[in-house]
């Protein structure tokens, strides 16, 4: 009876430890993002806001910034798409912006826009 009680206590403690352990994961990575529908991606409403908040910021892709190119208008961004450097840095290497990776949804939007020919819409 004493052995049974000890095993039961050990089992109960093990279960509590197992159930109380924390495990953090990126929910967007695990389950996707239902709000991320990349159909009809528009430069003006979808891509330009990403560029303005992540690329064309002080010290980077603006006049006088350190970035290779100025992303202050469609033509300048399109030139980087045409030569492949935007896709290389953002979609393939995924090392830009250097202050933090774009979200999966942002990457999906950029990829869809590029695949559609990077239209000025």
C-alpha positions in Angstrom: 0.0 0.0 0.0 2.9 2.4 0.8 4.5 1.6 -2.6 1.2 2.2 -4.4 0.8 5.6 -2.6 4.4 6.5 -3.5 3.9 5.6 -7.2 0.6 7.4 -7.3 2.2 10.6 -5.8 5.1 10.4 -8.2 2.7 10.0 -11.2 0.6 12.9 -10.0 3.6 15.1 -9.6 4.9 14.1 -13.0 1.5 15.0 -14.6 1.4 18.3 -12.9 4.9 19.2 -14.0 4.1 18.1 -17.6 0.9 20.0 -17.7 2.3 23.2 -16.1 5.3 23.5 -18.4 5.1 26.4 -20.8 5.7 26.2 -24.5 5.7 29.3 -26.7 5.4 29.2 -30.4 4.5 31.7 -33.1 0.7 31.3 -33.6 0.9 32.8 -37.1 3.5 30.2 -38.1 1.6 27.3 -36.6 -1.9 28.2 -37.8 -1.5 30.7 -40.5 -3.2 34.0 -40.7 -6.8 33.9 -41.9 -6.7 37.7 -42.6 -3.9 37.2 -45.1 -5.6 36.7 -48.4 -3.2 37.8 -51.1 -5.7 38.1 -54.0 -5.7 41.4 -55.8 -2.7 42.8 -54.0 -2.4 46.5 -54.6 0.8 48.6 -54.5 -1.0 51.6 -53.0 -3.0 49.8 -50.3 -0.9 46.7 -49.5 2.7 47.1 -50.6 3.4 50.9 -50.1 2.4 50.8 -46.4 4.9 47.9 -45.8 7.6 49.9 -47.6 6.8 53.1 -45.7 6.9 51.5 -42.3 9.7 49.0 -42.8 12.0 50.2 -45.6 11.6 53.9 -46.3 12.4 54.9 -42.8 15.1 57.2 -41.3 18.6 56.0 -42.1 17.5 53.4 -44.6 15.9 53.7 -48.0 15.3 57.5 -47.9 17.3 60.4 -49.2 20.6 60.5 -47.3 20.0 57.0 -45.9 22.3 54.0 -45.9 20.0 51.8 -47.9 20.9 50.9 -51.5 18.1 52.9 -53.2 15.5 55.3 -52.2 12.0 53.8 -51.9 10.0 57.1 -51.9 7.9 56.2 -55.0 6.6 53.3 -57.1 9.2 53.7 -59.9 12.1 53.4 -57.4 10.6 50.3 -55.8 9.8 48.7 -59.2 13.4 49.2 -60.3 14.5 47.0 -57.4 11.9 44.4 -58.3 13.1 44.5 -62.0 16.7 43.9 -61.0 15.7 41.2 -58.5 17.3 42.8 -55.5 14.1 43.3 -53.6 13.1 39.7 -54.0 16.6 38.5 -53.0 16.8 40.6 -49.8 13.2 40.3 -48.6 11.8 37.0 -50.0 14.9 34.8 -50.4 17.5 35.9 -47.8 14.8 37.4 -45.5 17.4 39.6 -43.9 15.6 42.9 -44.5 14.6 44.9 -42.8 17.6 44.5 -40.5 15.6 45.7 -37.4 13.2 42.8 -37.6 11.8 40.3 -40.0 8.6 41.1 -41.9 5.5 39.1 -40.9 4.5 36.0 -42.8 1.5 37.9 -44.2 3.6 40.8 -45.3 5.9 38.4 -47.1 3.0 36.7 -48.8 1.6 40.1 -50.0 5.0 41.1 -51.4 5.5 37.8 -53.1 2.0 37.9 -54.7 2.6 41.5 -55.9 5.9 40.6 -57.5 4.5 37.5 -59.1 1.6 39.6 -60.6 4.3 41.7 -62.3 4.6 44.4 -59.5 1.8 46.6 -61.0 1.3 50.2 -60.1 -2.2 49.8 -58.8 
